[in-house]
Structure formats: C-alpha cells, structure tokens
Amino acid sequence: MRLFIALDIDDHIRRRLADYVARLNSLVPNVKWVRPESLHVTLKFIGEFPEARLGELTPVLSTISGQPFNLSFRTAGFFTPRSPRIFWAGIEAGHELKALAAAVDQAVTPLGIAKEDRDFAPHLTLARSGSGRPHGAASDRNKPVMYGLQARVEAMPPPDFGTMTAREFFLYQSKTAPTGAVYTKLERFPLG
C-alpha cells in the first residue's frame, strides 16, 4: 500500500485555495489541478509499504510529541521557475513544522523507510505538469500550459489564503483512481 504522513488543512483555507484555483482555471484551462479535497501538507512520503506491517507504524508515530502550531498559507510559485512542473502555495510556519517533519522522518527510519535526503520545503501542490515523465523529459506537452499559468500568476498580487493551527497529523493511504489519486486517513496523531 502507498502511504504518506501529512497535516490536513482547515476548511476555510481549502475554500480560499479552491476559489483561487477556479479563477486561474478560467484564465488558463487544461492545467492538471489537484482536487481541493486532496490538498494536504506532506511531512513524509513513505511510498509502498507492506500492508502486513501497517501495525508497526502507529506505535512509532504515536511517540512523536509536539505542541499545536500556526501555519500561514501565502504566496504561490513553481518548482522549478525556469521549467515549471509543479505549481504550489507557500507555507509560512515557525520551527515547529520543520521539527515535526524531522521527528516523523526519524521515527520511521528504523522501520526501513529511507531517510529524507532533501531539505524540508513545505508547500501545497496546486497543479502539476501532466506528462508523468521524469524531470527533463524531452516530450512534455503541458510545458506551454505551465508557462502560461506561471505568467498569469506572476501578473497577480501574491495570494494570502489564511492561517490555521495544526493540532494533529495523519497517516494517509494513496490509491490511484481514473480521476486522480484518492487519499484516505488511516490514523490520527494529536499534537499537545
């Protein structure tokens, strides 16, 4: 089963993001948007994990301690700016968010889950280039669409989607469906 660990976002943030995406979609059609109900803040992508070992994750994730903290969802940008493939909403948070991601990474490493080799870059993915090909692939039909989206976003004032308090994180399962990935919360882990 395909798993990841993430924060969910509050409904008022989700609505503002959905309104923003709807405005952009009317200006730049044919972008592969992430459905609003699928938006989350990834703390750790696990990937494929044996279902028979699922019971090992809950105890280690339950040991993670931390207090609730605020996150603000502001700005929008692209990975990478010169060759945009992912359109994201930015996240501003204190050290608590990075510390939580590091604690999750540390907790699951003894289970054979690879340690992160990149710096934690918190964001909400709003849209992706739809090729599914590796970075730098020669044939990416959505490249002009993503450049068009980038031009529209850069011409607009920076968005502010609001602030929320993270009080819990979740273990999610990701299943592929014809309409895109479907995320299901498997376990809840409170903060504080």
Phi and psi in degrees as GROMACS dihedral restraints (atoms count N, CA, C in turn):
[ dihedral_restraints ]
;  ai    aj    ak    al  type     phi  dphi    fc
    3     4     5     6     1   -94.4    20    10
    4     5     6     7     1   122.5    20    10
    6     7     8     9     1  -127.0    20    10
    7     8     9    10     1   155.0    20    10
    9    10    11    12     1  -153.8    20    10
   10    11    12    13     1   164.3    20    10
   12    13    14    15     1  -118.8    20    10
   13    14    15    16     1   132.2    20    10
   15    16    17    18     1  -155.9    20    10
   16    17    18    19     1   164.8    20    10
   18    19    20    21     1   -91.8    20    10
   19    20    21    22     1   140.8    20    10
   21    22    23    24     1   -85.7    20    10
   22    23    24    25     1   163.8    20    10
   24    25    26    27     1  -112.8    20    10
   25    26    27    28     1   151.2    20    10
   27    28    29    30     1   -67.0    20    10
   28    29    30    31     1   153.3    20    10
   30    31    32    33     1   -60.8    20    10
   31    32    33    34     1   -36.8    20    10
   33    34    35    36     1   -66.3    20    10
   34    35    36    37     1   -33.0    20    10
   36    37    38    39     1   -69.8    20    10
   37    38    39    40     1   -45.3    20    10
   39    40    41    42     1   -58.4    20    10
   40    41    42    43     1   -42.9    20    10
   42    43    44    45     1   -63.8    20    10
   43    44    45    46     1   -43.2    20    10
   45    46    47    48     1   -64.2    20    10
   46    47    48    49     1   -40.9    20    10
   48    49    50    51     1   -64.1    20    10
   49    50    51    52     1   -42.4    20    10
   51    52    53    54     1   -62.9    20    10
   52    53    54    55     1   -40.3    20    10
   54    55    56    57     1   -63.8    20    10
   55    56    57    58     1   -42.7    20    10
   57    58    59    60     1   -61.9    20    10
   58    59    60    61     1   -47.0    20    10
   60    61    62    63     1   -63.2    20    10
   61    62    63    64     1   -40.3    20    10
   63    64    65    66     1   -62.0    20    10
   64    65    66    67     1   -40.8    20    10
   66    67    68    69     1   -62.9    20    10
   67    68    69    70     1   -44.7    20    10
   69    70    71    72     1   -67.3    20    10
   70    71    72    73     1   -38.7    20    10
   72    73    74    75     1   -61.3    20    10
   73    74    75    76     1   -34.7    20    10
   75    76    77    78     1   -70.6    20    10
   76    77    78    79     1   -25.3    20    10
   78    79    80    81     1   -88.5    20    10
   79    80    81    82     1   -35.0    20    10
   81    82    83    84     1  -131.9    20    10
   82    83    84    85     1    84.6    20    10
   84    85    86    87     1   -71.1    20    10
   85    86    87    88     1   170.7    20    10
   87    88    89    90     1    73.4    20    10
   88    89    90    91     1    19.1    20    10
   90    91    92    93     1   -91.0    20    10
   91    92    93    94     1   143.3    20    10
   93    94    95    96     1   -86.0    20    10
   94    95    96    97     1    90.5    20    10
   96    97    98    99     1   -81.8    20    10
   97    98    99   100     1   147.7    20    10
   99   100   101   102     1   -80.8    20    10
  100   101   102   103     1   132.8    20    10
  102   103   104   105     1   -64.3    20    10
  103   104   105   106     1   139.9    20    10
  105   106   107   108     1   -53.6    20    10
  106   107   108   109     1   -37.5    20    10
  108   109   110   111     1   -69.2    20    10
  109   110   111   112     1   -13.0    20    10
  111   112   113   114     1   -95.2    20    10
  112   113   114   115     1    -5.2    20    10
  114   115   116   117     1   -68.1    20    10
  115   116   117   118     1   136.8    20    10
  117   118   119   120     1  -161.5    20    10
  118   119   120   121     1   165.8    20    10
  120   121   122   123     1  -106.3    20    10
  121   122   123   124     1   105.7    20    10
  123   124   125   126     1   -70.0    20    10
  124   125   126   127     1   127.8    20    10
  126   127   128   129     1   -97.0    20    10
  127   128   129   130     1   -36.3    20    10
  129   130   131   132     1  -158.3    20    10
  130   131   132   133     1   123.3    20    10
  132   133   134   135     1   -91.1    20    10
  133   134   135   136     1   121.7    20    10
  135   136   137   138     1   -91.9    20    10
  136   137   138   139     1   -43.7    20    10
  138   139   140   141     1    87.0    20    10
  139   140   141   142     1  -151.6    20    10
  141   142   143   144     1   -68.1    20    10
  142   143   144   145     1   132.0    20    10
  144   145   146   147     1  -142.7    20    10
  145   146   147   148     1   134.9    20    10
  147   148   149   150     1   -62.3    20    10
  148   149   150   151     1   129.6    20    10
  150   151   152   153     1   -58.7    20    10
  151   152   153   154     1   -34.1    20    10
  153   154   155   156     1   -63.4    20    10
  154   155   156   157     1   -20.4    20    10
  156   157   158   159     1  -102.7    20    10
  157   158   159   160     1     5.9    20    10
  159   160   161   162     1   -55.6    20    10
  160   161   162   163     1   -37.9    20    10
  162   163   164   165     1   -62.4    20    10
  163   164   165   166     1   -15.8    20    10
  165   166   167   168     1   -77.3    20    10
  166   167   168   169     1   -25.3    20    10
  168   169   170   171     1   -73.5    20    10
  169   170   171   172     1   -42.7    20    10
  171   172   173   174     1   -56.8    20    10
  172   173   174   175     1   -48.6    20    10
  174   175   176   177     1   -61.5    20    10
  175   176   177   178     1   -40.4    20    10
  177   178   179   180     1   -71.4    20    10
  178   179   180   181     1   -36.5    20    10
  180   181   182   183     1   -71.6    20    10
  181   182   183   184     1   -28.1    20    10
  183   184   185   186     1   -68.7    20    10
  184   185   186   187     1   -19.4    20    10
  186   187   188   189     1   -78.6    20    10
  187   188   189   190     1   -12.2    20    10
  189   190   191   192     1   -74.5    20    10
  190   191   192   193     1   125.6    20    10
  192   193   194   195     1  -112.3    20    10
  193   194   195   196     1   155.7    20    10
  195   196   197   198     1   173.8    20    10
  196   197   198   199     1   164.5    20    10
  198   199   200   201     1  -104.0    20    10
  199   200   201   202     1   155.7    20    10
  201   202   203   204     1   -56.5    20    10
  202   203   204   205     1   149.5    20    10
  204   205   206   207     1  -148.1    20    10
  205   206   207   208     1   160.6    20    10
  207   208   209   210     1   -91.9    20    10
  208   209   210   211     1   145.0    20    10
  210   211   212   213     1  -129.9    20    10
  211   212   213   214     1   136.3    20    10
  213   214   215   216     1  -113.2    20    10
  214   215   216   217     1   136.1    20    10
  216   217   218   219     1  -106.1    20    10
  217   218   219   220     1   104.4    20    10
  219   220   221   222     1  -139.5    20    10
  220   221   222   223     1   157.4    20    10
  222   223   224   225     1    67.6    20    10
  223   224   225   226     1   170.5    20    10
  225   226   227   228     1  -149.6    20    10
  226   227   228   229     1   149.0    20    10
  228   229   230   231     1  -162.4    20    10
  229   230   231   232     1  -168.5    20    10
  231   232   233   234     1  -136.4    20    10
  232   233   234   235     1   143.7    20    10
  234   235   236   237     1  -104.8    20    10
  235   236   237   238     1   122.1    20    10
  237   238   239   240     1   -88.6    20    10
  238   239   240   241     1   152.4    20    10
  240   241   242   243     1   -59.2    20    10
  241   242   243   244     1   -35.0    20    10
  243   244   245   246     1   -77.5    20    10
  244   245   246   247     1   -27.6    20    10
  246   247   248   249     1  -138.5    20    10
  247   248   249   250     1    76.5    20    10
  249   250   251   252     1   -65.2    20    10
  250   251   252   253     1   124.8    20    10
  252   253   254   255     1  -122.2    20    10
  253   254   255   256     1   -28.0    20    10
  255   256   257   258     1  -128.9    20    10
  256   257   258   259     1   130.5    20    10
  258   259   260   261     1  -104.6    20    10
  259   260   261   262     1   128.5    20    10
  261   262   263   264     1  -133.3    20    10
  262   263   264   265     1   159.4    20    10
  264   265   266   267     1  -102.5    20    10
  265   266   267   268     1   135.6    20    10
  267   268   269   270     1   -80.6    20    10
  268   269   270   271     1   155.6    20    10
  270   271   272   273     1  -125.9    20    10
  271   272   273   274     1   128.6    20    10
  273   274   275   276     1  -109.7    20    10
  274   275   276   277     1   128.5    20    10
  276   277   278   279     1  -153.8    20    10
  277   278   279   280     1   158.6    20    10
  279   280   281   282     1   -71.9    20    10
  280   281   282   283     1  -170.6    20    10
  282   283   284   285     1   -62.3    20    10
  283   284   285   286     1   -18.4    20    10
  285   286   287   288     1   -60.9    20    10
  286   287   288   289     1   -37.7    20    10
  288   289   290   291     1   -66.2    20    10
  289   290   291   292     1   -47.6    20    10
  291   292   293   294     1   -64.1    20    10
  292   293   294   295     1   -38.8    20    10
  294   295   296   297     1   -64.6    20    10
  295   296   297   298     1   -38.9    20    10
  297   298   299   300     1   -65.2    20    10
  298   299   300   301     1   -44.5    20    10
  300   301   302   303     1   -61.0    20    10
  301   302   303   304     1   -41.4    20    10
  303   304   305   306     1   -66.2    20    10
  304   305   306   307     1   -39.4    20    10
  306   307   308   309     1   -65.6    20    10
  307   308   309   310     1   -39.9    20    10
  309   310   311   312     1   -63.1    20    10
  310   311   312   313     1   -46.8    20    10
  312   313   314   315     1   -58.6    20    10
  313   314   315   316     1   -46.4    20    10
  315   316   317   318     1   -64.0    20    10
  316   317   318   319     1   -40.3    20    10
  318   319   320   321     1   -66.7    20    10
  319   320   321   322     1   -36.6    20    10
  321   322   323   324     1   -90.8    20    10
  322   323   324   325     1   -12.0    20    10
  324   325   326   327     1   -58.2    20    10
  325   326   327   328     1   -42.0    20    10
  327   328   329   330     1   -61.6    20    10
  328   329   330   331     1   -15.3    20    10
  330   331   332   333     1   -86.5    20    10
  331   332   333   334     1     6.8    20    10
  333   334   335   336     1    88.2    20    10
  334   335   336   337     1    11.4    20    10
  336   337   338   339     1   -87.9    20    10
  337   338   339   340     1   126.4    20    10
  339   340   341   342     1   -57.6    20    10
  340   341   342   343     1   138.4    20    10
  342   343   344   345     1   -72.6    20    10
  343   344   345   346     1   145.9    20    10
  345   346   347   348     1   -63.4    20    10
  346   347   348   349     1   137.2    20    10
  348   349   350   351     1  -109.4    20    10
  349   350   351   352     1     3.6    20    10
  351   352   353   354     1  -118.5    20    10
  352   353   354   355     1   155.5    20    10
  354   355   356   357     1   -65.1    20    10
  355   356   357   358     1   145.0    20    10
  357   358   359   360     1   -68.6    20    10
  358   359   360   361     1   124.8    20    10
  360   361   362   363     1  -125.1    20    10
  361   362   363   364     1    86.5    20    10
  363   364   365   366     1   -65.5    20    10
  364   365   366   367     1   134.1    20    10
  366   367   368   369     1  -165.4    20    10
  367   368   369   370     1   165.4    20    10
  369   370   371   372     1  -112.1    20    10
  370   371   372   373     1   119.7    20    10
  372   373   374   375     1   -74.5    20    10
  373   374   375   376     1   121.7    20    10
  375   376   377   378     1   -99.8    20    10
  376   377   378   379     1   -32.4    20    10
  378   379   380   381     1  -155.2    20    10
  379   380   381   382     1   155.8    20    10
  381   382   383   384     1  -131.7    20    10
  382   383   384   385     1   151.4    20    10
  384   385   386   387     1   -66.8    20    10
  385   386   387   388     1   135.1    20    10
  387   388   389   390     1   -88.6    20    10
  388   389   390   391     1    10.6    20    10
  390   391   392   393     1   -71.4    20    10
  391   392   393   394     1   -35.0    20    10
  393   394   395   396     1    74.1    20    10
  394   395   396   397     1     2.9    20    10
  396   397   398   399     1   -85.3    20    10
  397   398   399   400     1   161.0    20    10
  399   400   401   402     1   -61.9    20    10
  400   401   402   403     1   158.5    20    10
  402   403   404   405     1   -53.6    20    10
  403   404   405   406     1   138.4    20    10
  405   406   407   408     1    81.4    20    10
  406   407   408   409     1     7.1    20    10
  408   409   410   411     1   -62.5    20    10
  409   410   411   412     1   140.9    20    10
  411   412   413   414     1   -66.6    20    10
  412   413   414   415     1   -33.9    20    10
  414   415   416   417     1  -108.2    20    10
  415   416   417   418     1    97.6    20    10
  417   418   419   420     1  -130.1    20    10
  418   419   420   421     1    96.7    20    10
  420   421   422   423     1   -65.1    20    10
  421   422   423   424     1   -23.5    20    10
  423   424   425   426     1   -85.4    20    10
  424   425   426   427     1    -2.1    20    10
  426   427   428   429     1   -56.5    20    10
  427   428   429   430     1   -48.9    20    10
  429   430   431   432     1   -60.8    20    10
  430   431   432   433     1   -34.9    20    10
  432   433   434   435     1   -64.7    20    10
  433   434   435   436     1   -44.5    20    10
  435   436   437   438     1   -66.2    20    10
  436   437   438   439     1   -37.5    20    10
  438   439   440   441     1   -63.3    20    10
  439   440   441   442     1   -39.3    20    10
  441   442   443   444     1   -63.4    20    10
  442   443   444   445     1   -41.9    20    10
  444   445   446   447     1   -63.1    20    10
  445   446   447   448     1   -44.7    20    10
  447   448   449   450     1   -59.2    20    10
  448   449   450   451     1   -43.7    20    10
  450   451   452   453     1   -62.2    20    10
  451   452   453   454     1   -41.7    20    10
  453   454   455   456     1   -64.9    20    10
  454   455   456   457     1   -45.4    20    10
  456   457   458   459     1   -64.1    20    10
  457   458   459   460     1   -43.1    20    10
  459   460   461   462     1   -67.2    20    10
  460   461   462   463     1   -21.7    20    10
  462   463   464   465     1   -84.7    20    10
  463   464   465   466     1    -8.6    20    10
  465   466   467   468     1   -99.4    20    10
  466   467   468   469     1   157.5    20    10
  468   469   470   471     1   -65.0    20    10
  469   470   471   472     1   150.5    20    10
  471   472   473   474     1   -59.9    20    10
  472   473   474   475     1   133.5    20    10
  474   475   476   477     1   -77.4    20    10
  475   476   477   478     1   155.7    20    10
  477   478   479   480     1  -132.6    20    10
  478   479   480   481     1   111.7    20    10
  480   481   482   483     1   -94.2    20    10
  481   482   483   484     1    -6.3    20    10
  483   484   485   486     1   111.5    20    10
  484   485   486   487     1  -177.9    20    10
  486   487   488   489     1  -126.4    20    10
  487   488   489   490     1   146.0    20    10
  489   490   491   492     1  -139.2    20    10
  490   491   492   493     1   166.8    20    10
  492   493   494   495     1  -109.2    20    10
  493   494   495   496     1   123.5    20    10
  495   496   497   498     1   -81.0    20    10
  496   497   498   499     1   120.7    20    10
  498   499   500   501     1  -117.1    20    10
  499   500   501   502     1    -4.9    20    10
  501   502   503   504     1  -164.4    20    10
  502   503   504   505     1   161.4    20    10
  504   505   506   507     1  -132.3    20    10
  505   506   507   508     1   167.5    20    10
  507   508   509   510     1  -134.7    20    10
  508   509   510   511     1   151.0    20    10
  510   511   512   513     1   -93.9    20    10
  511   512   513   514     1   123.6    20    10
  513   514   515   516     1  -113.4    20    10
  514   515   516   517     1   151.5    20    10
  516   517   518   519     1  -108.9    20    10
  517   518   519   520     1   140.0    20    10
  519   520   521   522     1  -113.5    20    10
  520   521   522   523     1   125.4    20    10
  522   523   524   525     1  -121.5    20    10
  523   524   525   526     1   137.7    20    10
  525   526   527   528     1   -80.3    20    10
  526   527   528   529     1   134.7    20    10
  528   529   530   531     1  -134.3    20    10
  529   530   531   532     1   161.8    20    10
  531   532   533   534     1   -56.9    20    10
  532   533   534   535     1   -29.4    20    10
  534   535   536   537     1   -91.0    20    10
  535   536   537   538     1     3.7    20    10
  537   538   539   540     1   120.8    20    10
  538   539   540   541     1   177.9    20    10
  540   541   542   543     1   -66.0    20    10
  541   542   543   544     1   143.8    20    10
  543   544   545   546     1  -116.0    20    10
  544   545   546   547     1   125.8    20    10
  546   547   548   549     1  -105.6    20    10
  547   548   549   550     1   131.7    20    10
  549   550   551   552     1  -123.2    20    10
  550   551   552   553     1   130.1    20    10
  552   553   554   555     1   -75.0    20    10
  553   554   555   556     1   125.0    20    10
  555   556   557   558     1   -99.2    20    10
  556   557   558   559     1   -37.8    20    10
  558   559   560   561     1  -145.5    20    10
  559   560   561   562     1   148.8    20    10
  561   562   563   564     1  -114.7    20    10
  562   563   564   565     1   138.4    20    10
  564   565   566   567     1  -129.4    20    10
  565   566   567   568     1   108.3    20    10
  567   568   569   570     1   -73.1    20    10
  568   569   570   571     1   151.7    20    10
  570   571   572   573     1  -104.6    20    10
  571   572   573   574     1   134.9    20    10
